[in-house]
Amino acid sequence: MTDGREGRTERAGQPGRLSVKATVSDGIRVVTAVGEIDYDTCEELQQALEPSGPLPPRVVVDMHQVTFMDSSGINVLLGAYRTHSTAGGWLRLAGPTGAAKRALQLVGLDTVIDCHETLHQALNA
């Protein structure tokens, strides 16, 4: 089931660019990011992570197809985490690998935001 908040960057068809898709699974919004999260593409992710609706936001960011993430992506995730936590909800990350996982570990964000190896684990934590 999707909630109709699907978005893509203008250059999503180009290799390495970012595409973002939002769906809902058992009342939890799943934001799937594919490609690179950087200064040029992070706005799309930020928009997908904005809380919507009256309920506390519960969001999992599926990152298993993110190939690169710079400080812009870190800032978007941290901002979304703070916003969701303040609203009584939560934000979890699923499947970060490679450069994205290294970026999260380098700044310690993986110790602030719950990180899980798989989407299934993040949804059922």
Backbone as CSV, one residue per row, in Angstrom:
resi,resn,N_x,N_y,N_z,CA_x,CA_y,CA_z,C_x,C_y,C_z
1,MET,0.858,-1.178,0.000,0.000,0.000,0.000,0.893,1.226,0.000
2,THR,0.627,2.167,-0.842,1.414,3.377,-0.863,0.560,4.528,-0.392
3,ASP,1.237,5.551,0.094,0.477,6.692,0.596,0.421,7.825,-0.425
4,GLY,0.934,7.579,-1.639,0.863,8.578,-2.682,1.935,9.641,-2.619
5,ARG,2.865,9.536,-1.646,3.918,10.542,-1.532,5.196,10.009,-2.152
6,GLU,5.141,9.712,-3.416,6.301,9.196,-4.111,6.985,10.358,-4.798
7,GLY,8.303,10.376,-4.753,9.021,11.463,-5.385,10.306,10.983,-6.016
8,ARG,10.757,11.705,-6.989,12.015,11.388,-7.639,12.712,12.696,-7.996
9,THR,14.038,12.676,-7.953,14.759,13.861,-8.381,14.692,13.956,-9.895
10,GLU,14.975,15.111,-10.432,14.915,15.303,-11.874,15.886,14.398,-12.609
11,ARG,17.014,14.091,-11.976,18.047,13.312,-12.636,18.083,11.871,-12.147
12,ALA,16.949,11.369,-11.644,16.936,10.034,-11.049,17.310,8.951,-12.043
13,GLY,17.112,9.170,-13.331,17.454,8.182,-14.333,18.944,8.063,-14.583
14,GLN,19.717,9.023,-14.151,21.149,8.990,-14.362,21.816,8.105,-13.314
15,PRO,22.847,7.346,-13.715,23.543,6.499,-12.745,24.062,7.326,-11.565
16,GLY,23.850,6.801,-10.350,24.369,7.457,-9.159,23.473,8.538,-8.591
17,ARG,22.504,9.025,-9.328,21.611,10.058,-8.810,20.663,9.430,-7.803
18,LEU,19.858,10.224,-7.154,18.985,9.747,-6.088,17.544,9.636,-6.555
19,SER,16.915,8.524,-6.177,15.459,8.428,-6.291,14.947,8.053,-4.906
20,VAL,13.785,8.578,-4.567,13.198,8.363,-3.253,11.752,7.940,-3.453
21,LYS,11.375,6.878,-2.752,9.999,6.374,-2.834,9.496,6.160,-1.415
22,ALA,8.297,6.632,-1.131,7.694,6.450,0.194,6.481,5.542,0.076
23,THR,6.427,4.522,0.932,5.290,3.613,1.012,4.920,3.461,2.481
24,VAL,3.844,2.748,2.754,3.432,2.502,4.137,3.307,0.997,4.341
25,SER,3.884,0.514,5.439,3.810,-0.889,5.805,3.368,-0.987,7.265
26,ASP,2.169,-1.497,7.497,1.620,-1.639,8.854,1.679,-0.329,9.643
27,GLY,1.335,0.764,9.007,1.301,2.062,9.670,2.657,2.746,9.806
28,ILE,3.695,2.125,9.300,5.048,2.710,9.345,5.416,3.166,7.937
29,ARG,5.816,4.421,7.828,6.243,4.926,6.528,7.642,4.403,6.226
30,VAL,7.801,3.805,5.061,9.096,3.310,4.612,9.554,4.201,3.472
31,VAL,10.681,4.873,3.682,11.262,5.748,2.672,12.468,5.017,2.095
32,THR,12.375,4.634,0.840,13.450,3.902,0.177,14.250,4.874,-0.679
33,ALA,15.538,4.947,-0.396,16.441,5.828,-1.149,17.358,4.959,-2.002
34,VAL,17.539,5.375,-3.255,18.393,4.644,-4.180,19.330,5.642,-4.862
35,GLY,20.640,5.415,-4.739,21.620,6.279,-5.391,22.443,7.067,-4.390
36,GLU,22.799,8.286,-4.765,23.671,9.144,-3.963,22.885,10.205,-3.209
37,ILE,23.208,10.365,-1.916,22.611,11.425,-1.111,23.695,12.462,-0.882
38,ASP,23.555,13.604,-1.539,24.549,14.670,-1.413,23.835,16.022,-1.473
39,TYR,24.609,17.076,-1.523,24.064,18.434,-1.504,23.024,18.643,-2.613
40,ASP,23.282,18.078,-3.795,22.396,18.283,-4.933,21.112,17.465,-4.859
41,THR,21.093,16.403,-4.047,19.948,15.497,-4.049,19.227,15.383,-2.711
42,CYS,19.786,15.930,-1.647,19.238,15.684,-0.303,17.864,16.307,-0.073
43,GLU,17.493,17.315,-0.833,16.188,17.948,-0.628,15.042,16.961,-0.863
44,GLU,15.209,16.082,-1.825,14.177,15.085,-2.105,13.982,14.155,-0.914
45,LEU,15.083,13.729,-0.305,15.006,12.890,0.885,14.382,13.660,2.041
46,GLN,14.775,14.902,2.204,14.236,15.723,3.288,12.725,15.852,3.162
47,GLN,12.232,16.082,1.967,10.787,16.203,1.757,10.066,14.908,2.081
48,ALA,10.649,13.777,1.714,10.027,12.480,1.975,9.991,12.156,3.464
49,LEU,10.903,12.749,4.239,10.974,12.470,5.671,10.145,13.419,6.527
50,GLU,9.531,14.422,5.917,8.715,15.359,6.684,7.509,14.641,7.255
51,PRO,7.208,14.885,8.541,6.041,14.237,9.156,4.759,14.632,8.429
52,SER,3.843,13.668,8.350,2.540,13.955,7.752,1.472,13.246,8.561
53,GLY,0.353,13.862,8.695,-0.751,13.259,9.420,-0.705,13.556,10.908
54,PRO,-1.792,13.195,11.597,-1.929,13.530,13.012,-1.176,12.591,13.962
55,LEU,-0.826,11.390,13.521,-0.168,10.419,14.395,1.322,10.726,14.548
56,PRO,1.915,10.289,15.657,3.374,10.452,15.774,4.059,9.742,14.601
57,PRO,5.020,10.392,13.986,5.662,9.820,12.798,6.556,8.625,13.147
58,ARG,6.306,7.523,12.452,7.140,6.327,12.575,7.671,6.032,11.182
59,VAL,8.992,6.182,11.028,9.593,6.115,9.699,10.833,5.236,9.714
60,VAL,10.951,4.395,8.681,12.170,3.630,8.436,12.727,4.098,7.097
61,VAL,14.010,4.443,7.092,14.689,4.806,5.844,15.450,3.576,5.377
62,ASP,15.027,3.007,4.254,15.695,1.848,3.665,16.862,2.365,2.835
63,MET,18.079,2.090,3.314,19.291,2.650,2.694,20.132,1.607,1.979
64,HIS,19.611,0.401,1.764,20.469,-0.650,1.230,20.940,-0.393,-0.200
65,GLN,20.310,0.553,-0.895,20.734,0.882,-2.256,21.369,2.279,-2.351
66,VAL,21.708,2.859,-1.204,22.400,4.154,-1.203,23.884,3.879,-1.440
67,THR,24.430,4.496,-2.471,25.820,4.240,-2.858,26.803,5.261,-2.309
68,PHE,26.300,6.409,-1.865,27.161,7.478,-1.357,26.313,8.400,-0.497
69,MET,26.919,8.939,0.562,26.232,9.931,1.375,27.269,10.873,1.964
70,ASP,27.056,12.176,1.798,27.958,13.162,2.386,27.287,13.811,3.592
71,SER,27.880,14.880,4.080,27.372,15.551,5.280,25.961,16.100,5.084
72,SER,25.569,16.387,3.854,24.203,16.858,3.598,23.194,15.785,3.987
73,GLY,23.479,14.549,3.633,22.606,13.441,3.999,22.577,13.218,5.497
74,ILE,23.744,13.333,6.132,23.833,13.203,7.585,22.936,14.242,8.247
75,ASN,23.014,15.475,7.782,22.206,16.562,8.350,20.712,16.326,8.153
76,VAL,20.316,15.811,6.995,18.907,15.525,6.737,18.405,14.447,7.693
77,LEU,19.186,13.377,7.857,18.779,12.299,8.751,18.713,12.763,10.200
78,LEU,19.695,13.532,10.628,19.705,14.030,12.001,18.516,14.966,12.246
79,GLY,18.245,15.850,11.305,17.100,16.758,11.433,15.785,16.002,11.493
80,ALA,15.632,14.977,10.644,14.408,14.175,10.654,14.277,13.406,11.961
81,TYR,15.387,12.876,12.455,15.373,12.161,13.729,14.883,13.076,14.855
82,ARG,15.423,14.281,14.904,15.018,15.237,15.949,13.549,15.610,15.817
83,THR,13.104,15.883,14.596,11.714,16.263,14.352,10.760,15.147,14.761
84,HIS,11.069,13.924,14.359,10.205,12.786,14.664,10.193,12.498,16.161
85,SER,11.353,12.567,16.800,11.436,12.309,18.242,10.653,13.348,19.030
86,THR,10.768,14.605,18.637,10.057,15.686,19.307,8.545,15.503,19.182
87,ALA,8.109,14.931,18.055,6.678,14.715,17.816,6.180,13.413,18.453
88,GLY,7.047,12.724,19.198,6.643,11.483,19.849,6.778,10.249,18.983
89,GLY,7.418,10.391,17.851,7.609,9.260,16.940,9.045,8.788,16.942
90,TRP,9.439,8.146,15.852,10.809,7.679,15.741,11.233,7.567,14.283
91,LEU,12.549,7.464,14.112,13.174,7.266,12.807,14.195,6.156,12.976
92,ARG,14.168,5.176,12.074,15.136,4.084,12.071,15.751,3.979,10.687
93,LEU,16.971,3.471,10.637,17.660,3.251,9.371,17.778,1.756,9.128
94,ALA,17.604,1.351,7.877,17.699,-0.061,7.518,18.716,-0.261,6.399
95,GLY,19.624,-1.189,6.621,20.530,-1.643,5.584,21.570,-0.695,5.043
96,PRO,22.075,0.268,5.822,23.135,1.103,5.248,24.375,0.249,4.967
97,THR,24.978,0.471,3.827,26.168,-0.293,3.437,27.215,0.649,2.854
98,GLY,28.398,0.132,2.658,29.457,0.848,1.952,29.722,2.236,2.483
99,ALA,29.785,3.191,1.551,30.136,4.573,1.883,29.110,5.219,2.810
100,ALA,27.842,4.879,2.648,26.809,5.459,3.518,26.992,4.968,4.954
101,LYS,27.274,3.698,5.119,27.489,3.137,6.454,28.729,3.748,7.095
102,ARG,29.779,3.909,6.303,31.009,4.530,6.824,30.758,5.964,7.260
103,ALA,29.966,6.708,6.498,29.657,8.100,6.860,28.879,8.140,8.177
104,LEU,27.908,7.260,8.340,27.130,7.207,9.583,28.027,6.882,10.773
105,GLN,28.938,5.936,10.587,29.842,5.530,11.665,30.864,6.613,11.978
106,LEU,31.362,7.273,10.957,32.386,8.298,11.122,31.915,9.420,12.045
107,VAL,30.672,9.835,11.877,30.144,10.934,12.698,29.383,10.432,13.924
108,GLY,29.257,9.122,14.063,28.584,8.553,15.223,27.073,8.572,15.152
109,LEU,26.511,8.856,13.987,25.058,8.918,13.868,24.424,7.544,14.059
110,ASP,25.184,6.480,13.790,24.670,5.131,13.988,24.475,4.807,15.469
111,THR,25.027,5.621,16.354,24.809,5.434,17.790,23.656,6.296,18.296
112,VAL,23.183,7.213,17.473,22.066,8.098,17.832,20.756,7.566,17.250
113,ILE,20.784,7.223,15.971,19.611,6.700,15.272,19.740,5.180,15.219
114,ASP,18.653,4.480,15.552,18.659,3.020,15.484,18.952,2.563,14.060
115,CYS,20.009,1.781,13.902,20.386,1.219,12.605,20.195,-0.292,12.644
116,HIS,19.605,-0.822,11.599,19.340,-2.253,11.501,19.886,-2.772,10.174
117,GLU,20.279,-4.037,10.160,20.866,-4.622,8.958,19.863,-4.789,7.829
118,THR,18.597,-5.043,8.179,17.585,-5.271,7.151,16.350,-4.420,7.409
119,LEU,15.557,-4.258,6.372,14.290,-3.542,6.507,13.353,-4.306,7.436
120,HIS,13.317,-5.610,7.327,12.471,-6.431,8.189,12.810,-6.191,9.666
121,GLN,14.091,-6.171,9.994,14.504,-5.936,11.380,14.086,-4.542,11.851
122,ALA,14.239,-3.539,10.992,13.874,-2.174,11.359,12.369,-2.032,11.581
123,LEU,11.594,-2.697,10.764,10.137,-2.623,10.898,9.640,-3.338,12.152
124,ASN,10.372,-4.340,12.592,9.908,-5.162,13.717,10.675,-4.931,15.004
125,ALA,11.478,-3.868,15.069,12.274,-3.588,16.266,11.416,-3.053,17.385
